[in-house]
Amino acid sequence: MADLDHVLARIIRSRDAGAIATVRQHLPAQFADDLVDLFENRADDPNRWMALASGLGEASLLAASAAAFRRILPLLSLARERAKVYLEWARQQENLGRTREAGIHYATAARLDPTSDEAQRKAAALSSPLPPLIEGDWRVFGTLTDAPAFQRLAPLSLFPAIAGDICRSALAKRYFLERKNQVLGTTVDCSFVAAKGSRPVLLVECDIFGDARLACHEVPIVLAAVADADEDDVIAATELALRHLVEIARHVDARIISLEEPDIPILTPVSVFTATRPANFNRVERAAVDLAQDPASIWAEVRKGHRHAVNRGRADFDIHPWQAGDDRPIETFLALHEGTDRAPAFQSAAEIRDFLEGGDGDLIAASMKGEPLAAVLVAYEGDTAYYMASVSVDRGGVPASHWPLYRAILGARDKGKRSFDLGYLHGDEGMDEKLRGIARFKGGFTRDRRRYLWWSVFNHGAAT
């Protein structure tokens, strides 16, 4: 069978034991039996998959080997564990003389485990910059192609639609790029700008998250045009940008490209792009409270059940906004995360204190009879306040986060903010129930909704 490698790769990706019969005559009998046993009885054993991937690589069945390596990764929750898989994969590729692929996998291992000397050294030695994209008057300047030009052409002030957005602002970018995560590893900036001549037209903010997603911080990639851009130029720049995103995904071995666009019933370059590739989407909404209203009008938009929870909290809870010199709300925030086994938005009290002392946000804690109940973290950017995070514990069925969040909304209005952005609401039936529960919580504070599509485009051109 001339195409045994790719047929075997498809079988491994689908983990279809029955399909092995179609290639059994081309495989050693013991190998075929071991493969059936792996699929049916040992599919959750990463060591067996590693042995399979290594053996296939030694036999130069590289597509099948890549499929086996990819089977291991979802079985490993910690970034450092997955880094070891990419290291072994990279060594295999390097031994076969496939230096580009080896460089990609060494770089992925380095993102996942910054403490790995081998990964860091080999990633630097074997990696090459992404070639720039140039077409006629158009050129793409990016952090992976021409970082100085990108910094010069892409200040957020030129892109007012996203300049103050917590998901893409300078504040959020610093926070997310400096963040270390034991599941994701480190995040690398992959942003770029499409320029016509020396004039920027379209900004694309995106990052690679460890070893899976090309996205924008913790939301999908957003494409933003300069305010006075010509419509034809925006379309041309968008088409160019989408093609460049595919090249970035290949360069950093992202398996999924996540994109956002407004939920509008017209043909867009993004919808054309997704129609030509394996993709799916979720409908999401973004909710905000109009703080230009008077307090009575803000209260009128709150759902009835939320009003009851707010009023109960107002009557029964003690509220502690953070103030300089009083770190008790910070201690409450971190203690509640530890008690609920959740990872906080910040890793230390010093990080939170620097954030608050800089005037970038507020932290409001709630307690009852001296017992911590909830904490809500809010960020400020321009004239908008953003709900960043909250954590709470259940005490006798008392909803704990409603009153501190509503207090934060009123506090932002008192500070002169014009809008309180509650973020995205994941209400689709296919979404995780926890996300849908969070959507019900946030959505109960306002009727203001903006609808979006979140596309997940599968990158079948990832390094193998």
Buried (B, 14 or more C-beta within 10 A) or exposed (E): EEEBBBBBBBBBBEBEBEBBEEBBEEBEEEBBEBBBEBBEEEBEEBEBBBBBBBBBBEBEBBBBBBBBBBBBBEBBEEBBBBBBBBBBBBBBBBEBEBBEBBBBBBBBBBBBBBEBEBBBEBBEEBBEEBEBBEEEEBBBBBBBBBBEBBEEBBEBEBBEBBBBBBBBBEBBBEBBEEBEBEBBBBBBBBBBBBBBEEEBBBBBBBBBBBBBBBBBBBBBBBBBBBEEBEEEBBBBBBBBBBEBBBBBBBBBBBBBBBBBBEBEEEEBBBBEBBEEBEBEBBBBBBBBBBBEEEEEEBBEBBBEEBBEBBEBBEEEBEBBBBEEEEBEBBBBBBBBBEEEEEEBBBBEEEBBBEBBEEEBBBBBBBBBEEEBBBBBBBBBBEBBBBBBBBBBBEEEEBBBBBBBBBBBBBBBBEEEBBBBBBBBBBBBEEBEEEBBEBBBBBBBBBEBEEEBBBBBBBBEEBBB
